Amino acid sequence: MGTVKKQVWIKGVVARLQQKEDGSWLDGVDNLDQYVDNDTLHLTDSGIDPEVLINNTTYPIPIQDFDDEDIAIKLDKYQTKATSISDDELEACTYDKIGRAKNKHADNMSDKKFQKALHSICPAKHTANTPVLIASGADDGTGRKRLVRNDIINLKIAFDNAGIAIEGRRLVLNSQHCGDLLLEDKEFRALYTNHKKGKISDMYDFEIYQSLYSPLINKTTKAKVSFGAVAGDGDLKASVAFVKKRVSKAKGSTKMYSSKAENNPTTQRNLVNFRHRFIALPQKQQALGAII
């Protein structure tokens, strides 16, 4: 019965992780779960974009080699610290305390997944194919320029100039930028109605979402700061843009680790934690953008 219950809890964690993803800014991103083997994602890079000829009159038609390359990517590992629940607590509790703890583990792993995913998708640096723009609104009193609608329009223009596909464009606003628009833009306030899962509305070819977490980009170098780093001088929170079909995600195994109180005679406490494998990343450093 213990094995059966453990399997049920694992399924519950997997379902809750999926529930968090449904309707979020990661929903609809290219899913590559079928290419995961032993918690490693295997991708094939052809290394070629076939050239298209129009009204060709020269024969024979030139030949382009189609060379495949296997790329193995180990999925990120998300682990929670063990939660301790004593038998005394369980005896006095009127609800399924371990079940409640299971949901907390899933929620916290989900939060870290989204943080790492958005950081991975954020452009590494400013280029023509990965534009990083600086907001142009009024100073907020700290030296930071507020985001205004024109900044989103300028990002659209930068994507257009780079030849980035219009279909599937998404912009994930950080909390500062979302607040900027709510304070200054009545039209944006009217759109801000369906935001429980982070989805707001569509603006200028972008599906607009919001996130409490945001990657950091240095204002001077326009280069992304490493994940988890403390903001330094000139590091600003970024809103991140991408195209759905140019970003991939994949999940691997989810495991539960536990020990019963009966096996811990000195502490008489139950321990439980989880490990989950997942990754989200751009297929290439192209069709990405950011505003800081």
N, C-alpha and C positions, 0 to 999 in steps of 0.2 A: 504493500500500500504506500510505503514511503517513496518508492521509485515512481509510482503512478502520480502521486501528488507533486513530486519534483518536476515531472514532465508537464503537468498541467500548469505549474508556475512558470516554467520556461516559455510555454506557448502564450501565457498571459503577458509576459514581458515582451515577447516578439510582437504580439498584437498591439500592445500599448505603444511600442516604438513606431509601428506602422501608422497607428492612429495619429501620432504627433506629426508624421510626415505628410499624411493626406491633407490636401488643401493648402499646404505650406509652399514656400518659394522653391522647394525641392521637388514638389509634386509635378510629374510630367517630364522631368529630366530623364534622358536616355538611361534605361535600366539594363545593367549588364550582369545581373545575378547568374545567368546561365553560363557565364564564362569564368565563374569562380570555382577553383579547385584547390582544396586544402587551404582555404582562406587566402588564396593568391589569385588575383585577377589577371587573366591572360588576354592581351589585346594584340591585334595584328595591324601593323602599320605598313600600308602598301608603298609609302614613300613617293606616291605619284598622284597628280591630278591630271587626268587625260586632257590634252589640248583639243579644242573643238575648232574644226575648219569650216568656213562658210564659203559656199560657191567655189570650192576648190577646183582648179584646172590642172594641177601638177600631180603627175603619177610617176612612179608608185607613191602612195601616201607614206609619209615618214613613220617610222616605228618607234614606239616608246616601250622600254622594258617595264614589266610589272613585278617588282621584287617585294616579296612579303618578309616582314620581320616580326618575330614574336617578342612582345614586351610583357614581362612579368612584373606585376605590382603587388606587393604585400599589403593587405588591407590593414588599416589602422586598428589598433587594439584599445578598446575602452573597458576599463575595469573599475568597479566600485570598491571602496573600503568595506570590510565586513561590518554588518550591523549586529549588535549584541542584544539579545532579548532573553531575559532569565525566565525560568519556569515560574518563579513567583509573580512576575509581571503578567505572564499568560494566564495564570490562575485568577488574577484580579481583574483581567481585562474583559470587557463585554463585547468586543469585536475581534475580527481576525487581524491581530496586530502584525503577524508575519506577512500576511497578504497585503496589508497597507504598506509595510516596509518594501515589499516587492515592487509596488507601483512607484514608490519614491526612487528606488534604484533605477527603474526604467526612465523616469522623467529626467533625472540628472544626467544619465548617459545620453539621452536625446538632446538635451541642451548643449552638451559638449560636442556631439556630432554636428549640430548645426553651426556652432562656432568654428570648428575646424574646417567644415565644408566651405563656409563663406570665405574664410581666410585663403583656402586653396584656390578658390575661383577668382578671387581678387587679382587683378593684373600685377605681375612682378615689378613692372616699371612702365613708364610712359613711352609708348611708341605709336606710330600711325595706326597699327592694328589693335593696340590696347591703350586707347587714350585715357589719360588721367587729367581731369579738369579741376580748376580751383573755383569754388563758389564766388559769386560776384555781388552778393547782397550787402546790406549794411553791417557794420561791425557790431558784434553782440556784446561789446564791453570787455571782452577778453583778448581781443586781437583776431578773433575768428570771424570770417565773413559768413553771413547767413546764406542759406540756399534759397534761390528764387526760381520761378518757373523758367526764366530764360536759360538757366543753367542746364535744365533738363532738355530744353530745345537745342542748346549747343552740343550736348552729348548726342542727341539724335543726329545732328548735322555731322559730327565727327564719325559716328557709325556709318552714316550714308556715304561720306567721303572715302571711308575705308572699304566700301563695297560689302559691308556686313549685312546679312539677310535681315529683312524686316520681320518676317514671321518668327514668333517665339522670343522676341526681345523681352527681357525682364530687368527691372531695376529694383534693388533691395535698399530702401532708405534706412539709414541709421536713425536712432531716436532723436539726435540733434536736428538733423535735416527735416525729419517729419515734423518736429516741433516748430521749426522755422516756417514751414509752409502753413501749418495750422494757425500760427500767429498772424501771418501777413496776407494770407490768400483765402478769401471767402469761398471761391470756387472749390479749392482743395478741401475746405472744411465740409462742404456739401458732399464731396465724394467719400469722405472718411466715415463710412457707415458699416462696412463688412470687414472689420479689422481684427476679429478675435483670433483668427488663424494667421494673421499677418497680411492678408490680401486687402488692398484698398480699392484700386480701380485701374483704369488704363489712361495713360497720358502720352501723347506724341509717340506712338508706336510701341511704348513700353507698358507691360503689365507691371503695376506698382505694388510692391510689398514693403513691409517694414520689419526690422529686426532690432532687438535690444542690444545685441552684440554687433560690433563692427571692427573690421581690420584697421590697422594703422598704416598710413602712408606719410612719408616725410615730405613736407611742403617744398623744400629746396631741391631735393634729388628726385622727387616723384617716384621713389622706390618703396616697395612694401616692406614693412617692419616684420621681423620674425614672429611666429605665433607664440602668444603668451608673454611677449616682452612688455616691460613697463614703458609707457609713453615717455619719450625724451623731448628735448627742445626741437620744435618744428614738426613733431609727429601729430597728425590730425586723423580723426575718425573718418572713414571712407564709406560712402554709399556705393554699392557694387552693381554693375550691369553685366549681363551675359546673354547668350542665345541658347535656348533650351537644348537644341540638337547638337550644340558644340560642347556640352558638358555631360559627363557620365557619372553614374553612381552605382555602387554594388555593395551588397551585404553578404556576410559569411555566417559563421557559426555564432550561436548564443548559448552560453553555458552557465549553469548555476552551481555554486559551491556552497556546501553547508555542513555543519556538524551539529548533532543533537546534544541537548543538555545532559542526557544520560551517558554520553561519552566524555563529558567534562565534569568529573566528580568534584573537583575543587571549586569550580565557579558555578556549576549547574546552570549554564546559560547556553542558548542556541545561537549559532553564528550563521549568517547567510550573506553572500555577495554574488555578483554576476560579472561575466565577461562577454563582450559583444564586438564583432568585427564588422567594419564598415569603412567605405571610402567614397568621397565625391571629389572630382577634379576636372579641370578643363582638358579637352583632348589635345589641344595645343595652346600656346600663348597667342591666341587670335580670338577675335570676336568677343573680347572682354573690355570692360571700361570701369571707370570710377570717377566720383566727384568728391573732393575734400574741401 
